[in-house]
Amino acid sequence: MASEAIDVTMPAKLPRTGHRPPNTIALEELERVFIGMGYEVVEGPEVEYDYYNFEALNIPANHPAKDEQDTFYINDKILLRTQTSPVQVRIMEKKKPPIRIVAPGRVYRSDDVDATHSPCFHQVEGLVVDKNITFADLKGTLAQFARELFGQDTKVKFRPHHFPFTEPSAEMDVSCFKCGGKGCRMCKGSGWIEILGCGMVHPKVLRMSGIDPEEYSGFAFGIGLERITLLKYEIDDMRLLYENDERFLKQF
């Protein structure tokens, strides 16, 4: 009995509790912003048909994005999705407008691993389809999103761009939340940081999904989740998000 005595006064070993990683924290905050604006969060398959990933998005068979150097093909008709846009097409096929969704999820591209690239990363794409939707609705929505995420003094700037599935298309920049637009290391002295691509849904994409572009219009946008996380928490290497180093993760 003496050898089996227990010292009840000794401090116990406290269990360590984990918490959400920075990517998940950023995603939940982003979802909160759009749910507050009336959006529905939807998900879709990561192993996708070539039709939904490319053709239904106005990306024809000879488009360079379909090159095997950029896309992981399983066979000539099945691939690992390169964007979450296929979820938008699937929703448009199944549901009549009005549609207001955000689609987060993992996507895959044949990139080398470095500080800003990974073959597996996350996107959050949004879609609105209804009668009389204009570019002004797109700008107002994304401006509100930027203010909610980066602070009420955040300004936005839209630059013309090209995406096959939207017309007109634009890249959106936000004023640097570190320096207030004065110019610093984070914004490379410009005062602006690019965070997403967007545009009005191409009439051909609407028509291929069974929606009449003469009656309905819509806008779409795509956000790289890791980019938002790196900016928000001032992380300078994307690889830190996936290395499971406790010294890094404990900071959040």
HELIX and SHEET records of a PDB file:
HELIX    1   1 PRO A   22  GLY A   36  1                                  15    
HELIX    2   2 ASP A   50  ASN A   53  1                                   4    
HELIX    3   3 GLU A   55  LEU A   57  5                                   3    
HELIX    4   4 PRO A   64  LYS A   66  5                                   3    
HELIX    5   5 SER A   85  LYS A   94  1                                  10    
HELIX    6   6 PHE A  135  PHE A  150  1                                  16    
HELIX    7   7 PRO A  203  MET A  208  1                                   6    
HELIX    8   8 LEU A  225  LYS A  232  1                                   8    
HELIX    9   9 MET A  238  LEU A  241  5                                   4    
HELIX   10  10 GLU A  246  LEU A  249  1                                   4    
SHEET    1   A 7 GLU A  40  VAL A  41  0                                        
SHEET    2   A 7 ILE A  99  TYR A 108  1                                        
SHEET    3   A 7 CYS A 120  ASP A 130 -1                                        
SHEET    4   A 7 SER A 217  GLY A 224 -1                                        
SHEET    5   A 7 TRP A 192  VAL A 201 -1                                        
SHEET    6   A 7 THR A 166  SER A 175 -1                                        
SHEET    7   A 7 VAL A 156  PHE A 163 -1                                        
SHEET    1   B 2 VAL A  47  TYR A  49  0                                        
SHEET    2   B 2 ILE A  78  LEU A  80 -1                                        
END                                                                             
